[in-house]
Amino acid sequence: MPRDWVFPIVFACFVGVVVWFAHEIHGFLSPPSDTVTVPSFVGQSFGDASSSAQRMHLTAVEVDHATSDRYPKGVVVTQRPEAGTKVREGRQVSFVVSDGMVSRLMPDLRYQSMREVELDLSRAHLQLGKVTSVKSDVVPEGHVIAQDPQPLANVYEGGTVNLTVSKGGIAEITLPSFVGMKVDDARTLAHKLGVKLGQLVWTPLGAHGPAHGVIARQSVAPGTKVAPYDPVSLQVSAGPNESGYLLRQVHLLVSVPVPQGIGPGQSVKVVLRMRDATGQYDIYRAYAQPGQKLDFTVAALGTSVVDFFVDDVLVGETRLGNEPAAVYDRRPKTSPSPGATP
């Protein structure tokens, strides 16, 4: 081949490649005559939208789900490409389909810290709304006093929850002496000072004990500074003529745990079983929601334990008190006769 022909041939090949590439780019960016104008599928069921897309030689694909308070479950919420776009036949149209309004039970957030609240709201797909801070001598600072919606109310994913949170109250209370007071007077004084009373243990203290209903001891010494939510237990005399077991009145606050694998809105079987001097009996047997709080007062006689079962599995126990090694009885105490061996 003559050397003078090489450049024209190479240049012609280069021009041909450029023309072919430009044609392909043009064909890609500018759809040919077999184009389709994408209609609006929003508001149609996914089945109807798929059928309509197939008749127009388009491919319908469900790519995601979303909760919606506007569209019922199974209805197209959004689409890509948008309505009015011109595309080639066979083009994929992607749909986001509504799950509707997903109903859940409102978790019980009372007495929880804000960190615990954030975790519970995240699990329930709820949003934190207005937070109001108020003084409280009962609930520790930074913990929830009340909530709206109320615990176990029906709520929808994405909803907001308003909270009332404690910003603390009286920093510290100087504890008075309750010893020697009648139990009703002790309750009145505790309420006036903002002292939280814990267990009231009715105790047989023998012939030389205080009168019935008089405070014999307190769990925290007088003059001690305590927080308003720290409980103070009182030992109350059962009377000089009473003997036998100790009777305890105990306030229990139980939070139902969340077992692994439990689904939203599912209940678990909860049993609280008392074991004391009277035997064994159930003080609570019912279905409850994970995270629900059970709040009640129980009376226990002698050495006592509360067993906590969830779905027939023992998850914990709370020991309410131990009976002393020796208890009083009703028999009069007599002095040994002279010469007798003690």
ABEGO torsion letter per residue (X at the ends): XBAAAAAAAAAAAAAAAAAAAAAAAAAAABBBABBBBBBBABGBBAAAAAAAAAAAGBBBBBABBBBBAABBBGBBABBOBBBGBBBBBGBBBBBBBBAEBBBBBBBBABGBBAAAAAAAAAAAGBBBBBBBBBBBAABBBGBBABBOBBBGBBBBBGBBBBBBBBAEBBABBBBBBABGBBAAAAAAAAAAAGBBBBBBBBBBAEAABBBBGBBABBABBBGBBBBAABBBBBBBBAEAABBEBBBBBBBBBBBBBBBBGBBBGBBBBBBBBBBBAAEBBBABBBBBBBGBBBBBBBBBBEBBBBBBBBGGBBAEBBBAEBBBABBBBABBBBBBBBGBBX
